[in-house]
């Protein structure tokens, strides 16, 4: 026969696990030194420059802000 579970307790356990997971992510994101954050930002900028530099065509500006109205 199947195991009987208390749905209230299961729901609360699931919520605790989700909160713990979010806390772990927040610790990883915000619990870094200034040098680690700067290094991560520099790496992200370098990757962006590399990808943008390898594009075959430059994206054209679209929308009303790109048009010149006199």
PDB file of N, CA, C and O in Angstrom, chain B, residues numbered from 101:
ATOM      1  N   UNK B 101       0.830  -1.166   0.000  1.00  0.00           N
ATOM      2  CA  UNK B 101       0.000   0.000   0.000  1.00  0.00           C
ATOM      3  C   UNK B 101       0.886   1.245   0.000  1.00  0.00           C
ATOM      4  O   UNK B 101       2.019   1.202   0.481  1.00  0.00           O
ATOM      5  N   UNK B 102       0.382   2.334  -0.530  1.00  0.00           N
ATOM      6  CA  UNK B 102       1.153   3.571  -0.653  1.00  0.00           C
ATOM      7  C   UNK B 102       1.370   4.213   0.710  1.00  0.00           C
ATOM      8  O   UNK B 102       0.600   4.012   1.649  1.00  0.00           O
ATOM      9  N   UNK B 103       2.430   4.982   0.785  1.00  0.00           N
ATOM     10  CA  UNK B 103       2.738   5.684   2.029  1.00  0.00           C
ATOM     11  C   UNK B 103       1.832   6.907   2.154  1.00  0.00           C
ATOM     12  O   UNK B 103       1.660   7.649   1.187  1.00  0.00           O
ATOM     13  N   UNK B 104       1.271   7.118   3.296  1.00  0.00           N
ATOM     14  CA  UNK B 104       0.389   8.246   3.542  1.00  0.00           C
ATOM     15  C   UNK B 104       1.242   9.435   3.964  1.00  0.00           C
ATOM     16  O   UNK B 104       2.092   9.327   4.848  1.00  0.00           O
ATOM     17  N   UNK B 105       0.998  10.579   3.312  1.00  0.00           N
ATOM     18  CA  UNK B 105       1.757  11.783   3.658  1.00  0.00           C
ATOM     19  C   UNK B 105       0.789  12.887   4.057  1.00  0.00           C
ATOM     20  O   UNK B 105      -0.352  12.933   3.598  1.00  0.00           O
ATOM     21  N   UNK B 106       1.257  13.751   4.898  1.00  0.00           N
ATOM     22  CA  UNK B 106       0.487  14.909   5.318  1.00  0.00           C
ATOM     23  C   UNK B 106       0.778  16.023   4.311  1.00  0.00           C
ATOM     24  O   UNK B 106       1.911  16.498   4.237  1.00  0.00           O
ATOM     25  N   UNK B 107      -0.224  16.449   3.535  1.00  0.00           N
ATOM     26  CA  UNK B 107      -0.021  17.425   2.478  1.00  0.00           C
ATOM     27  C   UNK B 107       0.431  18.772   3.020  1.00  0.00           C
ATOM     28  O   UNK B 107       1.222  19.457   2.372  1.00  0.00           O
ATOM     29  N   UNK B 108      -0.046  19.161   4.176  1.00  0.00           N
ATOM     30  CA  UNK B 108       0.362  20.427   4.779  1.00  0.00           C
ATOM     31  C   UNK B 108       1.856  20.409   5.062  1.00  0.00           C
ATOM     32  O   UNK B 108       2.564  21.369   4.758  1.00  0.00           O
ATOM     33  N   UNK B 109       2.332  19.317   5.644  1.00  0.00           N
ATOM     34  CA  UNK B 109       3.759  19.215   5.959  1.00  0.00           C
ATOM     35  C   UNK B 109       4.593  19.142   4.679  1.00  0.00           C
ATOM     36  O   UNK B 109       5.683  19.710   4.622  1.00  0.00           O
ATOM     37  N   UNK B 110       4.098  18.460   3.666  1.00  0.00           N
ATOM     38  CA  UNK B 110       4.824  18.367   2.402  1.00  0.00           C
ATOM     39  C   UNK B 110       4.920  19.742   1.739  1.00  0.00           C
ATOM     40  O   UNK B 110       5.968  20.101   1.203  1.00  0.00           O
ATOM     41  N   UNK B 111       3.832  20.511   1.773  1.00  0.00           N
ATOM     42  CA  UNK B 111       3.823  21.847   1.181  1.00  0.00           C
ATOM     43  C   UNK B 111       4.813  22.757   1.906  1.00  0.00           C
ATOM     44  O   UNK B 111       5.550  23.512   1.271  1.00  0.00           O
ATOM     45  N   UNK B 112       4.827  22.682   3.224  1.00  0.00           N
ATOM     46  CA  UNK B 112       5.750  23.522   3.998  1.00  0.00           C
ATOM     47  C   UNK B 112       7.201  23.105   3.763  1.00  0.00           C
ATOM     48  O   UNK B 112       8.084  23.961   3.695  1.00  0.00           O
ATOM     49  N   UNK B 113       7.454  21.818   3.641  1.00  0.00           N
ATOM     50  CA  UNK B 113       8.815  21.345   3.371  1.00  0.00           C
ATOM     51  C   UNK B 113       9.285  21.832   2.000  1.00  0.00           C
ATOM     52  O   UNK B 113      10.441  22.223   1.835  1.00  0.00           O
ATOM     53  N   UNK B 114       8.385  21.806   1.026  1.00  0.00           N
ATOM     54  CA  UNK B 114       8.726  22.277  -0.313  1.00  0.00           C
ATOM     55  C   UNK B 114       9.037  23.773  -0.278  1.00  0.00           C
ATOM     56  O   UNK B 114       9.977  24.228  -0.930  1.00  0.00           O
ATOM     57  N   UNK B 115       8.248  24.539   0.483  1.00  0.00           N
ATOM     58  CA  UNK B 115       8.484  25.979   0.602  1.00  0.00           C
ATOM     59  C   UNK B 115       9.822  26.249   1.290  1.00  0.00           C
ATOM     60  O   UNK B 115      10.544  27.161   0.888  1.00  0.00           O
ATOM     61  N   UNK B 116      10.160  25.476   2.314  1.00  0.00           N
ATOM     62  CA  UNK B 116      11.450  25.648   2.997  1.00  0.00           C
ATOM     63  C   UNK B 116      12.598  25.371   2.037  1.00  0.00           C
ATOM     64  O   UNK B 116      13.591  26.098   2.036  1.00  0.00           O
ATOM     65  N   UNK B 117      12.474  24.328   1.222  1.00  0.00           N
ATOM     66  CA  UNK B 117      13.519  24.004   0.259  1.00  0.00           C
ATOM     67  C   UNK B 117      13.686  25.128  -0.768  1.00  0.00           C
ATOM     68  O   UNK B 117      14.807  25.477  -1.137  1.00  0.00           O
ATOM     69  N   UNK B 118      12.569  25.687  -1.222  1.00  0.00           N
ATOM     70  CA  UNK B 118      12.641  26.784  -2.187  1.00  0.00           C
ATOM     71  C   UNK B 118      13.305  28.004  -1.555  1.00  0.00           C
ATOM     72  O   UNK B 118      14.128  28.657  -2.197  1.00  0.00           O
ATOM     73  N   UNK B 119      12.962  28.320  -0.314  1.00  0.00           N
ATOM     74  CA  UNK B 119      13.577  29.453   0.378  1.00  0.00           C
ATOM     75  C   UNK B 119      15.074  29.235   0.575  1.00  0.00           C
ATOM     76  O   UNK B 119      15.873  30.160   0.426  1.00  0.00           O
ATOM     77  N   UNK B 120      15.441  28.010   0.910  1.00  0.00           N
ATOM     78  CA  UNK B 120      16.860  27.698   1.110  1.00  0.00           C
ATOM     79  C   UNK B 120      17.627  27.843  -0.202  1.00  0.00           C
ATOM     80  O   UNK B 120      18.747  28.353  -0.220  1.00  0.00           O
ATOM     81  N   UNK B 121      17.022  27.393  -1.297  1.00  0.00           N
ATOM     82  CA  UNK B 121      17.662  27.510  -2.608  1.00  0.00           C
ATOM     83  C   UNK B 121      17.852  28.989  -2.981  1.00  0.00           C
ATOM     84  O   UNK B 121      18.912  29.366  -3.481  1.00  0.00           O
ATOM     85  N   UNK B 122      16.842  29.818  -2.742  1.00  0.00           N
ATOM     86  CA  UNK B 122      16.939  31.239  -3.043  1.00  0.00           C
ATOM     87  C   UNK B 122      18.007  31.898  -2.168  1.00  0.00           C
ATOM     88  O   UNK B 122      18.747  32.759  -2.643  1.00  0.00           O
ATOM     89  N   UNK B 123      18.093  31.506  -0.914  1.00  0.00           N
ATOM     90  CA  UNK B 123      19.103  32.061  -0.016  1.00  0.00           C
ATOM     91  C   UNK B 123      20.508  31.690  -0.493  1.00  0.00           C
ATOM     92  O   UNK B 123      21.418  32.517  -0.439  1.00  0.00           O
ATOM     93  N   UNK B 124      20.688  30.457  -0.956  1.00  0.00           N
ATOM     94  CA  UNK B 124      21.984  30.037  -1.482  1.00  0.00           C
ATOM     95  C   UNK B 124      22.383  30.881  -2.696  1.00  0.00           C
ATOM     96  O   UNK B 124      23.533  31.303  -2.820  1.00  0.00           O
ATOM     97  N   UNK B 125      21.415  31.120  -3.590  1.00  0.00           N
ATOM     98  CA  UNK B 125      21.703  31.939  -4.765  1.00  0.00           C
ATOM     99  C   UNK B 125      22.057  33.372  -4.357  1.00  0.00           C
ATOM    100  O   UNK B 125      22.976  33.966  -4.921  1.00  0.00           O
ATOM    101  N   UNK B 126      21.344  33.920  -3.395  1.00  0.00           N
ATOM    102  CA  UNK B 126      21.615  35.279  -2.941  1.00  0.00           C
ATOM    103  C   UNK B 126      22.991  35.370  -2.290  1.00  0.00           C
ATOM    104  O   UNK B 126      23.713  36.346  -2.496  1.00  0.00           O
ATOM    105  N   UNK B 127      23.353  34.367  -1.514  1.00  0.00           N
ATOM    106  CA  UNK B 127      24.680  34.354  -0.891  1.00  0.00           C
ATOM    107  C   UNK B 127      25.769  34.316  -1.944  1.00  0.00           C
ATOM    108  O   UNK B 127      26.790  34.992  -1.824  1.00  0.00           O
ATOM    109  N   UNK B 128      25.543  33.519  -2.976  1.00  0.00           N
ATOM    110  CA  UNK B 128      26.548  33.415  -4.039  1.00  0.00           C
ATOM    111  C   UNK B 128      26.661  34.725  -4.808  1.00  0.00           C
ATOM    112  O   UNK B 128      27.758  35.124  -5.199  1.00  0.00           O
ATOM    113  N   UNK B 129      25.537  35.393  -5.026  1.00  0.00           N
ATOM    114  CA  UNK B 129      25.546  36.613  -5.818  1.00  0.00           C
ATOM    115  C   UNK B 129      26.065  37.797  -5.007  1.00  0.00           C
ATOM    116  O   UNK B 129      26.866  38.579  -5.519  1.00  0.00           O
ATOM    117  N   UNK B 130      25.633  37.948  -3.766  1.00  0.00           N
ATOM    118  CA  UNK B 130      25.965  39.128  -2.987  1.00  0.00           C
ATOM    119  C   UNK B 130      27.110  38.920  -1.999  1.00  0.00           C
ATOM    120  O   UNK B 130      27.625  39.891  -1.445  1.00  0.00           O
ATOM    121  N   UNK B 131      27.505  37.709  -1.777  1.00  0.00           N
ATOM    122  CA  UNK B 131      28.539  37.445  -0.790  1.00  0.00           C
ATOM    123  C   UNK B 131      29.927  37.376  -1.387  1.00  0.00           C
ATOM    124  O   UNK B 131      30.737  36.534  -1.001  1.00  0.00           O
ATOM    125  N   UNK B 132      30.204  38.273  -2.341  1.00  0.00           N
ATOM    126  CA  UNK B 132      31.516  38.270  -2.980  1.00  0.00           C
ATOM    127  C   UNK B 132      32.260  39.550  -2.633  1.00  0.00           C
ATOM    128  O   UNK B 132      31.654  40.567  -2.295  1.00  0.00           O
ATOM    129  N   UNK B 133      33.565  39.484  -2.722  1.00  0.00           N
ATOM    130  CA  UNK B 133      34.374  40.668  -2.456  1.00  0.00           C
ATOM    131  C   UNK B 133      34.279  41.627  -3.639  1.00  0.00           C
ATOM    132  O   UNK B 133      33.810  41.260  -4.716  1.00  0.00           O
ATOM    133  N   UNK B 134      34.724  42.837  -3.426  1.00  0.00           N
ATOM    134  CA  UNK B 134      34.704  43.840  -4.493  1.00  0.00           C
ATOM    135  C   UNK B 134      35.552  43.374  -5.677  1.00  0.00           C
ATOM    136  O   UNK B 134      35.169  43.571  -6.831  1.00  0.00           O
ATOM    137  N   UNK B 135      36.691  42.763  -5.398  1.00  0.00           N
ATOM    138  CA  UNK B 135      37.572  42.283  -6.469  1.00  0.00           C
ATOM    139  C   UNK B 135      36.905  41.160  -7.267  1.00  0.00           C
ATOM    140  O   UNK B 135      37.025  41.116  -8.491  1.00  0.00           O
ATOM    141  N   UNK B 136      36.210  40.261  -6.587  1.00  0.00           N
ATOM    142  CA  UNK B 136      35.520  39.177  -7.292  1.00  0.00           C
ATOM    143  C   UNK B 136      34.408  39.727  -8.182  1.00  0.00           C
ATOM    144  O   UNK B 136      34.232  39.274  -9.313  1.00  0.00           O
ATOM    145  N   UNK B 137      33.656  40.707  -7.669  1.00  0.00           N
ATOM    146  CA  UNK B 137      32.595  41.315  -8.472  1.00  0.00           C
ATOM    147  C   UNK B 137      33.181  42.022  -9.686  1.00  0.00           C
ATOM    148  O   UNK B 137      32.657  41.896 -10.792  1.00  0.00           O
ATOM    149  N   UNK B 138      34.270  42.769  -9.485  1.00  0.00           N
ATOM    150  CA  UNK B 138      34.901  43.490 -10.589  1.00  0.00           C
ATOM    151  C   UNK B 138      35.436  42.520 -11.640  1.00  0.00           C
ATOM    152  O   UNK B 138      35.324  42.773 -12.839  1.00  0.00           O
ATOM    153  N   UNK B 139      36.016  41.410 -11.187  1.00  0.00           N
ATOM    154  CA  UNK B 139      36.535  40.419 -12.127  1.00  0.00           C
ATOM    155  C   UNK B 139      35.397  39.788 -12.929  1.00  0.00           C
ATOM    156  O   UNK B 139      35.538  39.567 -14.132  1.00  0.00           O
ATOM    157  N   UNK B 140      34.281  39.498 -12.281  1.00  0.00           N
ATOM    158  CA  UNK B 140      33.134  38.905 -12.977  1.00  0.00           C
ATOM    159  C   UNK B 140      32.557  39.887 -13.994  1.00  0.00           C
ATOM    160  O   UNK B 140      32.204  39.490 -15.104  1.00  0.00           O
ATOM    161  N   UNK B 141      32.459  41.163 -13.623  1.00  0.00           N
ATOM    162  CA  UNK B 141      31.947  42.176 -14.550  1.00  0.00           C
ATOM    163  C   UNK B 141      32.891  42.357 -15.731  1.00  0.00           C
ATOM    164  O   UNK B 141      32.438  42.507 -16.866  1.00  0.00           O
ATOM    165  N   UNK B 142      34.191  42.344 -15.480  1.00  0.00           N
ATOM    166  CA  UNK B 142      35.166  42.485 -16.559  1.00  0.00           C
ATOM    167  C   UNK B 142      35.094  41.291 -17.508  1.00  0.00           C
ATOM    168  O   UNK B 142      35.200  41.452 -18.724  1.00  0.00           O
ATOM    169  N   UNK B 143      34.918  40.113 -16.960  1.00  0.00           N
ATOM    170  CA  UNK B 143      34.791  38.911 -17.790  1.00  0.00           C
ATOM    171  C   UNK B 143      33.534  38.980 -18.644  1.00  0.00           C
ATOM    172  O   UNK B 143      33.571  38.635 -19.825  1.00  0.00           O
ATOM    173  N   UNK B 144      32.425  39.419 -18.064  1.00  0.00           N
ATOM    174  CA  UNK B 144      31.177  39.541 -18.822  1.00  0.00           C
ATOM    175  C   UNK B 144      31.329  40.582 -19.934  1.00  0.00           C
ATOM    176  O   UNK B 144      30.842  40.368 -21.045  1.00  0.00           O
ATOM    177  N   UNK B 145      31.990  41.692 -19.654  1.00  0.00           N
ATOM    178  CA  UNK B 145      32.213  42.717 -20.667  1.00  0.00           C
ATOM    179  C   UNK B 145      33.111  42.188 -21.779  1.00  0.00           C
ATOM    180  O   UNK B 145      32.871  42.464 -22.955  1.00  0.00           O
ATOM    181  N   UNK B 146      34.132  41.439 -21.421  1.00  0.00           N
ATOM    182  CA  UNK B 146      35.039  40.866 -22.418  1.00  0.00           C
ATOM    183  C   UNK B 146      34.287  39.905 -23.330  1.00  0.00           C
ATOM    184  O   UNK B 146      34.469  39.928 -24.547  1.00  0.00           O
ATOM    185  N   UNK B 147      33.437  39.056 -22.739  1.00  0.00           N
ATOM    186  CA  UNK B 147      32.663  38.120 -23.543  1.00  0.00           C
ATOM    187  C   UNK B 147      31.703  38.859 -24.472  1.00  0.00           C
ATOM    188  O   UNK B 147      31.531  38.464 -25.625  1.00  0.00           O
ATOM    189  N   UNK B 148      31.085  39.916 -23.987  1.00  0.00           N
ATOM    190  CA  UNK B 148      30.175  40.701 -24.820  1.00  0.00           C
ATOM    191  C   UNK B 148      30.922  41.330 -25.988  1.00  0.00           C
ATOM    192  O   UNK B 148      30.438  41.301 -27.120  1.00  0.00           O
ATOM    193  N   UNK B 149      32.099  41.901 -25.725  1.00  0.00           N
ATOM    194  CA  UNK B 149      32.897  42.492 -26.806  1.00  0.00           C
ATOM    195  C   UNK B 149      33.290  41.444 -27.829  1.00  0.00           C
ATOM    196  O   UNK B 149      33.263  41.709 -29.031  1.00  0.00           O
ATOM    197  N   UNK B 150      33.656  40.254 -27.365  1.00  0.00           N
ATOM    198  CA  UNK B 150      34.056  39.183 -28.271  1.00  0.00           C
ATOM    199  C   UNK B 150      32.902  38.771 -29.169  1.00  0.00           C
ATOM    200  O   UNK B 150      33.075  38.607 -30.377  1.00  0.00           O
ATOM    201  N   UNK B 151      31.735  38.607 -28.586  1.00  0.00           N
ATOM    202  CA  UNK B 151      30.568  38.193 -29.368  1.00  0.00           C
ATOM    203  C   UNK B 151      30.165  39.296 -30.340  1.00  0.00           C
ATOM    204  O   UNK B 151      29.892  39.019 -31.508  1.00  0.00           O
ATOM    205  N   UNK B 152      30.126  40.535 -29.876  1.00  0.00           N
ATOM    206  CA  UNK B 152      29.739  41.644 -30.751  1.00  0.00           C
ATOM    207  C   UNK B 152      30.756  41.840 -31.876  1.00  0.00           C
ATOM    208  O   UNK B 152      30.383  42.206 -32.990  1.00  0.00           O
ATOM    209  N   UNK B 153      32.026  41.602 -31.593  1.00  0.00           N
ATOM    210  CA  UNK B 153      33.056  41.751 -32.607  1.00  0.00           C
ATOM    211  C   UNK B 153      33.002  40.662 -33.663  1.00  0.00           C
ATOM    212  O   UNK B 153      33.510  40.853 -34.768  1.00  0.00           O
ATOM    213  N   UNK B 154      32.406  39.541 -33.353  1.00  0.00           N
ATOM    214  CA  UNK B 154      32.339  38.429 -34.285  1.00  0.00           C
ATOM    215  C   UNK B 154      31.067  38.443 -35.125  1.00  0.00           C
ATOM    216  O   UNK B 154      30.877  37.565 -35.967  1.00  0.00           O
ATOM    217  N   UNK B 155      30.191  39.428 -34.910  1.00  0.00           N
ATOM    218  CA  UNK B 155      28.950  39.509 -35.692  1.00  0.00           C
ATOM    219  C   UNK B 155      29.270  39.791 -37.154  1.00  0.00           C
ATOM    220  O   UNK B 155      30.194  40.543 -37.463  1.00  0.00           O
ATOM    221  N   UNK B 156      28.505  39.187 -38.040  1.00  0.00           N
ATOM    222  CA  UNK B 156      28.693  39.439 -39.460  1.00  0.00           C
ATOM    223  C   UNK B 156      28.079  40.775 -39.849  1.00  0.00           C
ATOM    224  O   UNK B 156      28.668  41.536 -40.616  1.00  0.00           O
ATOM    225  N   UNK B 157      26.901  41.055 -39.321  1.00  0.00           N
ATOM    226  CA  UNK B 157      26.219  42.297 -39.639  1.00  0.00           C
ATOM    227  C   UNK B 157      25.903  43.026 -38.348  1.00  0.00           C
ATOM    228  O   UNK B 157      25.562  42.404 -37.342  1.00  0.00           O
ATOM    229  N   UNK B 158      26.013  44.318 -38.376  1.00  0.00           N
ATOM    230  CA  UNK B 158      25.656  45.116 -37.211  1.00  0.00           C
ATOM    231  C   UNK B 158      24.146  45.290 -37.197  1.00  0.00           C
ATOM    232  O   UNK B 158      23.548  45.547 -38.242  1.00  0.00           O
ATOM    233  N   UNK B 159      23.519  45.154 -36.038  1.00  0.00           N
ATOM    234  CA  UNK B 159      22.074  45.369 -35.989  1.00  0.00           C
ATOM    235  C   UNK B 159      21.755  46.841 -36.240  1.00  0.00           C
ATOM    236  O   UNK B 159      22.392  47.729 -35.673  1.00  0.00           O
ATOM    237  N   UNK B 160      20.772  47.086 -37.087  1.00  0.00           N
ATOM    238  CA  UNK B 160      20.356  48.447 -37.390  1.00  0.00           C
ATOM    239  C   UNK B 160      19.458  48.953 -36.277  1.00  0.00           C
ATOM    240  O   UNK B 160      18.679  48.188 -35.708  1.00  0.00           O
ATOM    241  N   UNK B 161      19.558  50.221 -35.967  1.00  0.00           N
ATOM    242  CA  UNK B 161      18.699  50.819 -34.945  1.00  0.00           C
ATOM    243  C   UNK B 161      17.276  50.850 -35.481  1.00  0.00           C
ATOM    244  O   UNK B 161      17.044  51.264 -36.617  1.00  0.00           O
ATOM    245  N   UNK B 162      16.330  50.415 -34.669  1.00  0.00           N
ATOM    246  CA  UNK B 162      14.941  50.369 -35.079  1.00  0.00           C
ATOM    247  C   UNK B 162      14.119  51.226 -34.152  1.00  0.00           C
ATOM    248  O   UNK B 162      14.522  51.505 -33.023  1.00  0.00           O
ATOM    249  N   UNK B 163      12.972  51.641 -34.628  1.00  0.00           N
ATOM    250  CA  UNK B 163      12.053  52.356 -33.791  1.00  0.00           C
ATOM    251  C   UNK B 163      12.098  53.849 -34.016  1.00  0.00           C
ATOM    252  O   UNK B 163      12.955  54.336 -34.752  1.00  0.00           O
ATOM    253  N   UNK B 164      11.191  54.588 -33.396  1.00  0.00           N
ATOM    254  CA  UNK B 164      11.093  56.036 -33.625  1.00  0.00           C
ATOM    255  C   UNK B 164      12.284  56.811 -33.093  1.00  0.00           C
ATOM    256  O   UNK B 164      12.590  57.882 -33.617  1.00  0.00           O
ATOM    257  N   UNK B 165      12.968  56.313 -32.074  1.00  0.00           N
ATOM    258  CA  UNK B 165      14.108  57.046 -31.538  1.00  0.00           C
ATOM    259  C   UNK B 165      15.294  57.011 -32.493  1.00  0.00           C
ATOM    260  O   UNK B 165      16.197  57.839 -32.372  1.00  0.00           O
ATOM    261  N   UNK B 166      15.315  56.075 -33.440  1.00  0.00           N
ATOM    262  CA  UNK B 166      16.421  55.975 -34.388  1.00  0.00           C
ATOM    263  C   UNK B 166      16.236  56.931 -35.560  1.00  0.00           C
ATOM    264  O   UNK B 166      17.208  57.285 -36.228  1.00  0.00           O
ATOM    265  N   UNK B 167      14.997  57.354 -35.818  1.00  0.00           N
ATOM    266  CA  UNK B 167      14.726  58.232 -36.941  1.00  0.00           C
ATOM    267  C   UNK B 167      15.011  59.678 -36.571  1.00  0.00           C
ATOM    268  O   UNK B 167      14.813  60.097 -35.431  1.00  0.00           O
ATOM    269  N   UNK B 168      15.471  60.417 -37.539  1.00  0.00           N
ATOM    270  CA  UNK B 168      15.733  61.832 -37.332  1.00  0.00           C
ATOM    271  C   UNK B 168      14.557  62.612 -37.868  1.00  0.00           C
ATOM    272  O   UNK B 168      14.280  62.566 -39.066  1.00  0.00           O
ATOM    273  N   UNK B 169      13.859  63.327 -37.006  1.00  0.00           N
ATOM    274  CA  UNK B 169      12.712  64.129 -37.444  1.00  0.00           C
ATOM    275  C   UNK B 169      13.060  65.596 -37.321  1.00  0.00           C
ATOM    276  O   UNK B 169      13.500  66.053 -36.266  1.00  0.00           O
ATOM    277  N   UNK B 170      12.862  66.329 -38.397  1.00  0.00           N
ATOM    278  CA  UNK B 170      13.144  67.765 -38.388  1.00  0.00           C
ATOM    279  C   UNK B 170      11.879  68.554 -38.516  1.00  0.00           C
ATOM    280  O   UNK B 170      11.917  69.785 -38.527  1.00  0.00           O
TER     281      UNK B 170
END
